[in-house]
Amino acid sequence: MDQELLKKMVWENDFQSLCDCIERTMENIETILLWQANSKNPRLKHEAFIQKFSADKGVLQLIEVDQKAFDFKEDEDIYIRFNDRSLLFKANIRKMSNSKIQVLVPKKFRIIENRDNSRNLLIEQDIKVKVELDMNNRSRANSFDFSVFDLNTDGIAVVMSVSKVNNFKRDQIIYLTSFGEVTLDTPVRCKIAHISKVDRRAELVTSREYKMGMKFLDDIPFFMNSYDA
């Protein structure tokens, strides 16, 4: 996805905004894209029309444009992308048969922000991560919560107070165990690339004093890619 576009997108939980996008897409007879991260060919996307939408039940029924059979695994989530405000979300499959599929729309989704001043920094969204020093000795003393400063496919940067900085050093291996509200099934090993003071004059980080950059040593979960700033 285009990086400039991603910078204009934010996470929302306003169900009415999601319903509005779906209804406009139906009225304009526009297609949407569907794909599954863990399929044999993750780049293969299906194009579909919205056949029915029940806002009360939160159920969306789709039909493949060329009426080809969907090759999705029913026990795995699918990703759905709209043209309208670039609406993007992950959904559970409720029912699937040949060229038709029913999904349960989520409570949280990503969308182009309507405001003139869009939020470009992840820190403004106050996304938290949990980091563990030692997976074999998990304790409160070895566990830290940080706010995400920025993120890409290679690594992540967090901000911390001066009281925590002495627990970390360059080239240290640590473990990312949660991102946002999601506890990771498998911790992601990270190597600390740098620890540096944050400019105190920066408007968004006046109360934080250090930024720690980490390089991913393992593959990150697919959902984290959509936060790429």
C-alpha positions in Angstrom: 0.0 0.0 0.0 1.2 3.5 -0.8 3.1 5.0 2.2 1.6 8.5 1.8 -1.9 6.9 1.8 -1.1 5.0 5.0 -0.1 8.2 6.7 -3.6 9.6 6.1 -5.2 6.5 7.6 -6.2 6.0 11.3 -7.8 3.3 13.3 -11.5 4.0 14.2 -14.2 2.1 16.1 -17.2 4.2 14.9 -19.5 1.6 13.5 -21.6 4.2 11.7 -18.6 5.3 9.6 -18.1 1.7 8.5 -21.8 1.3 7.6 -21.7 4.6 5.6 -18.7 3.3 3.5 -20.4 0.0 2.9 -23.7 1.6 1.9 -22.0 4.1 -0.5 -20.1 1.2 -2.1 -23.3 -0.6 -2.7 -25.1 2.4 -4.1 -22.2 3.1 -6.5 -21.9 -0.6 -7.4 -18.2 -0.6 -6.7 -16.1 -3.6 -6.2 -14.0 -4.4 -3.1 -10.8 -6.5 -2.7 -10.5 -9.6 -0.5 -7.4 -11.6 0.4 -6.1 -14.0 3.1 -2.6 -13.5 4.6 -1.9 -17.2 5.1 -3.0 -18.5 1.7 -0.7 -20.3 -0.7 -0.5 -17.2 -2.7 -1.0 -14.2 -0.3 -0.7 -11.7 -3.2 -3.8 -13.2 -4.9 -6.8 -11.0 -4.4 -10.4 -11.7 -5.1 -12.6 -8.9 -6.4 -16.2 -8.9 -5.2 -19.5 -7.0 -5.1 -21.5 -6.4 -2.0 -24.7 -8.5 -2.3 -26.3 -7.8 1.1 -25.5 -6.0 4.3 -27.2 -6.3 7.6 -26.1 -3.6 10.0 -28.1 -5.0 12.8 -26.3 -8.4 12.6 -23.0 -7.0 11.4 -23.0 -9.4 8.4 -21.7 -8.6 5.0 -22.5 -10.9 2.0 -20.2 -10.7 -1.0 -20.2 -12.3 -4.4 -17.1 -12.8 -6.6 -17.1 -10.6 -9.7 -16.3 -13.4 -12.1 -18.3 -15.9 -10.0 -15.2 -17.9 -9.3 -15.0 -20.0 -6.1 -13.2 -18.3 -3.2 -10.1 -20.3 -2.2 -10.1 -19.1 1.4 -9.7 -21.2 4.5 -12.9 -20.8 6.5 -11.1 -20.9 9.9 -8.8 -18.0 9.0 -9.6 -14.3 8.8 -9.7 -12.4 5.5 -8.7 -8.8 4.8 -11.2 -6.5 2.9 -10.3 -3.2 1.2 -12.8 -0.6 -0.1 -12.1 2.2 -2.5 -14.4 4.5 -0.3 -12.0 6.2 2.1 -9.7 3.3 1.6 -11.6 1.4 4.3 -9.5 -1.6 5.4 -10.4 -4.3 8.0 -9.9 -7.9 8.9 -13.1 -10.1 9.2 -14.2 -13.5 10.4 -15.7 -15.8 7.7 -19.3 -16.7 8.8 -20.3 -18.8 5.8 -18.7 -19.6 2.4 -20.0 -21.4 -0.7 -18.6 -21.3 -4.2 -18.6 -17.7 -5.3 -20.5 -16.3 -2.2 -19.1 -15.5 1.2 -20.5 -14.0 4.4 -18.3 -12.2 6.9 -18.7 -10.6 10.2 -17.7 -6.9 10.1 -15.3 -5.9 13.0 -15.7 -3.2 15.6 -12.3 -1.7 14.6 -11.1 -0.7 11.2 -8.6 1.5 9.3 -9.9 4.4 7.2 -8.8 7.7 5.6 -9.4 10.4 8.2 -11.8 13.2 7.3 -10.1 15.9 9.3 -7.8 18.4 7.5 -5.0 17.7 9.9 -4.6 14.0 9.7 -2.6 12.2 12.4 0.7 11.1 10.8 2.6 9.8 13.9 1.7 6.5 15.6 2.5 8.2 18.9 -0.6 10.3 18.4 -2.7 7.1 18.3 -1.2 6.1 21.6 -0.5 2.5 20.6 1.2 0.5 23.3 3.6 -2.4 23.1 4.9 -4.8 25.8 8.5 -5.8 25.8 10.0 -8.6 27.9 13.7 -8.9 28.8 13.8 -12.6 29.3 11.1 -15.1 28.2 12.4 -17.7 30.6 12.1 -15.4 33.5 8.9 -13.3 33.0 8.2 -11.0 35.9 7.1 -7.5 36.5 10.7 -6.3 36.8 11.5 -7.7 33.3 8.3 -6.5 31.6 7.9 -3.0 30.2 5.1 -1.1 28.4 6.0 1.6 25.9 4.3 3.9 23.4 5.1 3.3 19.7 6.9 6.2 18.0 7.2 4.7 14.5 7.1 1.4 12.8 8.1 -0.2 9.5 8.7 -3.8 8.2 12.2 -3.9 9.5 11.8 -2.5 13.0 10.0 -0.4 15.6 10.8 2.6 17.7 9.3 3.3 21.2 9.6 6.1 23.6 10.5 5.8 27.3 11.2 7.8 30.4 14.6 8.2 31.8 13.8 5.9 34.7 13.6 2.9 32.3 16.6 3.6 30.0 19.2 1.9 32.2 17.4 -1.5 31.7 18.4 -1.5 28.0 21.6 -1.3 25.9 22.5 -1.4 22.2 22.7 -4.9 20.6 20.6 -6.4 23.5 18.0 -9.0 22.4 14.6 -8.4 23.8 11.1 -9.7 23.0 8.0 -8.0 21.7 5.0 -9.8 23.3 2.0 -7.5 22.6 1.0 -4.8 20.1 -1.9 -2.5 20.8 -4.7 -4.7 22.3 -3.3 -7.9 20.8 -1.1 -10.4 22.6 1.2 -12.0 20.1 0.9 -15.8 19.7 4.7 -15.9 19.2 7.0 -13.3 20.7 9.0 -11.3 18.2 12.7 -11.2 18.9 14.2 -7.7 18.5 17.7 -6.3 18.6 18.2 -2.9 20.0 19.7 -0.7 17.3 20.0 2.6 19.2 18.9 4.5 22.2 18.9 8.3 21.9 17.5 11.3 23.6 14.3 12.8 22.2 14.2 16.5 21.3 12.4 18.0 24.3 11.0 20.7 22.1 9.0 18.1 20.0 5.4 18.9 20.7 4.3 15.3 21.0 7.1 13.9 23.2 7.7 16.6 25.8 7.1 14.2 28.7 9.3 11.5 27.2 13.0 11.6 27.2 14.4 8.7 25.2 13.6 6.9 21.9 14.7 3.2 21.5 14.9 1.7 18.0 14.7 -2.0 17.6 15.3 -4.3 14.6 13.0 -7.2 14.1 14.8 -10.6 14.1 11.6 -12.6 13.4 8.7 -12.0 11.0 6.1 -9.8 12.5 2.3 -10.7 12.5 0.6 -9.6 9.3 -1.8 -7.2 11.0 1.2 -5.0 12.2 2.0 -4.2 8.6 -1.1 -2.1 8.2 0.4 0.3 10.9 3.5 0.9 8.8 4.0 4.6 9.2 
